[in-house]
Amino acid sequence: MTQDVTITHEGDTQGGEYTAHIPGIAETGELTWRAQGAGVRVATHTGVPPSMQGRGIAGKLVDALIADAREHGFK
């Protein structure tokens, strides 16, 4: 099942969160991260509620982190 998924990101230099939103579903998926040394970010948690499972949401959250790493030069 393919649905529109919007990924947003909020954070600062020390940590942040990527959030997945699907229209019509109140719950959100999330990936949290923290800084670990200069230019390194470590994913600390990925969670997807039952209402969003089976749609590849966790993978999309990881893809967003990786895309930002490529664009902004962190590992």
Residue frames relative to the residue before (quaternion, step in Angstrom):
aa qw qx qy qz dx dy dz
M 1.0000 0.0000 0.0000 0.0000 0.00 0.00 0.00
T 0.1379 -0.7927 0.5908 0.0607 3.55 -0.67 1.08
Q 0.0370 0.7750 -0.6287 0.0522 3.53 -0.90 0.99
D 0.5871 -0.5513 0.4494 0.3866 3.51 -1.27 0.39
V 0.0460 -0.7730 0.6327 -0.0054 3.54 -0.86 1.03
T 0.1365 -0.7657 0.6248 0.0688 3.54 -0.92 0.95
I 0.1512 -0.7737 0.6116 0.0666 3.55 -0.86 1.04
T 0.0614 -0.7762 0.6271 0.0238 3.57 -0.89 0.98
H 0.1867 -0.7764 0.5929 0.1038 3.55 -1.26 0.46
E 0.0129 0.7555 -0.6550 0.0114 3.51 -1.08 0.85
G 0.3628 0.7277 -0.5341 0.2315 3.54 -1.04 0.72
D 0.3207 -0.6974 0.5953 0.2377 3.49 -1.38 -0.14
T 0.7684 -0.3659 0.2392 0.4674 3.60 -1.16 -0.34
Q 0.7018 0.4805 -0.2641 0.4548 3.60 1.21 -0.37
G 0.7990 -0.1571 0.1244 0.5669 3.59 1.13 -0.49
G 0.0356 0.8126 -0.5808 0.0329 3.50 -1.28 0.26
E 0.3125 -0.7348 0.5746 0.1796 3.49 -1.37 -0.13
Y 0.2266 -0.7010 0.6605 0.1449 3.51 -1.16 0.82
T 0.1048 -0.8042 0.5847 0.0229 3.57 -0.90 0.94
A 0.2364 -0.7673 0.5851 0.1144 3.56 -0.96 0.96
H 0.0852 -0.7865 0.6117 -0.0001 3.55 -0.89 1.04
I 0.0835 -0.7509 0.6532 0.0492 3.56 -1.09 0.84
P 0.5009 -0.6557 0.4633 0.3234 3.61 -0.78 0.94
G 0.8043 0.2827 -0.2232 0.4725 3.55 -0.97 0.92
I 0.6902 0.3805 -0.2698 0.5532 3.59 1.29 -0.08
A 0.3749 -0.7652 0.4830 0.2017 3.57 -0.58 1.15
E 0.6531 0.5104 -0.3186 0.4598 3.60 1.05 -0.70
T 0.2170 -0.7670 0.5894 0.1308 3.57 -1.24 0.41
G 0.3769 -0.6589 0.5914 0.2720 3.50 -1.32 0.40
E 0.0815 -0.8208 0.5636 0.0445 3.57 -1.13 0.50
L 0.1103 -0.7169 0.6817 0.0958 3.48 -1.38 0.47
T 0.1279 -0.7876 0.5992 0.0656 3.57 -0.72 1.05
W 0.0765 -0.7882 0.6101 0.0268 3.53 -1.19 0.61
R 0.1320 -0.7574 0.6301 0.1092 3.54 -1.36 0.30
A 0.5313 -0.6067 0.4833 0.3406 3.54 -1.23 0.51
Q 0.0173 -0.7691 0.6389 0.0016 3.54 -1.12 0.75
G 0.8096 -0.0852 0.0086 0.5807 3.55 0.14 1.30
A 0.6997 -0.4705 0.3424 0.4145 3.52 -1.35 0.17
G 0.8720 0.0828 -0.0820 0.4754 3.54 -0.83 1.06
V 0.6448 0.4898 -0.3339 0.4825 3.60 1.20 0.33
R 0.0578 -0.7703 0.6347 0.0210 3.56 -0.99 0.92
V 0.1695 -0.7883 0.5882 0.0618 3.54 -0.94 0.94
A 0.3717 -0.6966 0.5664 0.2362 3.57 -0.84 0.99
T 0.1833 -0.8231 0.5329 0.0699 3.58 -0.73 1.06
H 0.8043 -0.0130 0.0294 0.5933 3.61 1.16 -0.44
T 0.0151 -0.7462 0.6647 0.0316 3.52 -1.15 0.72
G 0.0564 0.8084 -0.5821 0.0665 3.56 -0.79 1.01
V 0.0576 -0.7724 0.6325 0.0041 3.52 -1.06 0.88
P 0.3889 -0.7340 0.4991 0.2468 3.63 -0.64 1.04
P 0.6844 -0.5027 0.3308 0.4116 3.60 -1.18 0.48
S 0.6449 0.5469 -0.3319 0.4182 3.62 0.99 -0.73
M 0.7394 0.3786 -0.2173 0.5126 3.60 1.24 -0.35
Q 0.4817 0.7022 -0.4253 0.3066 3.59 1.23 -0.15
G 0.7611 0.3755 -0.2856 0.4452 3.54 -1.25 0.55
R 0.6450 0.5209 -0.3126 0.4636 3.60 1.27 0.22
G 0.5393 -0.6460 0.3962 0.3672 3.60 1.24 0.14
I 0.2884 0.7995 -0.4878 0.1992 3.59 1.21 0.42
A 0.6420 0.5201 -0.3395 0.4495 3.61 0.88 -0.84
G 0.6487 0.5151 -0.3111 0.4660 3.58 0.99 -0.80
K 0.6451 0.5134 -0.3205 0.4664 3.58 1.03 -0.75
L 0.6237 0.5265 -0.3376 0.4689 3.59 1.07 -0.68
V 0.6516 0.4954 -0.3048 0.4869 3.58 0.97 -0.87
D 0.6278 0.5393 -0.3313 0.4530 3.61 0.97 -0.82
A 0.6414 0.5225 -0.3245 0.4586 3.60 1.02 -0.79
L 0.6381 0.5144 -0.3202 0.4752 3.60 0.99 -0.81
I 0.6675 0.4967 -0.2957 0.4694 3.58 0.92 -0.90
A 0.6387 0.5190 -0.3307 0.4619 3.61 0.95 -0.82
D 0.6603 0.4930 -0.3099 0.4743 3.58 0.97 -0.82
A 0.6084 0.5452 -0.3522 0.4567 3.60 1.05 -0.70
R 0.6692 0.4888 -0.3000 0.4724 3.58 0.91 -0.85
E 0.6990 0.4822 -0.2717 0.4529 3.57 0.93 -0.91
H 0.7997 0.3134 -0.1336 0.4944 3.58 0.94 -0.90
G 0.5228 -0.7166 0.3657 0.2820 3.59 1.26 0.23
F 0.5327 0.5781 -0.4674 0.4043 3.60 0.97 0.72
K 0.3949 -0.7014 0.5437 0.2377 3.56 -1.31 0.30
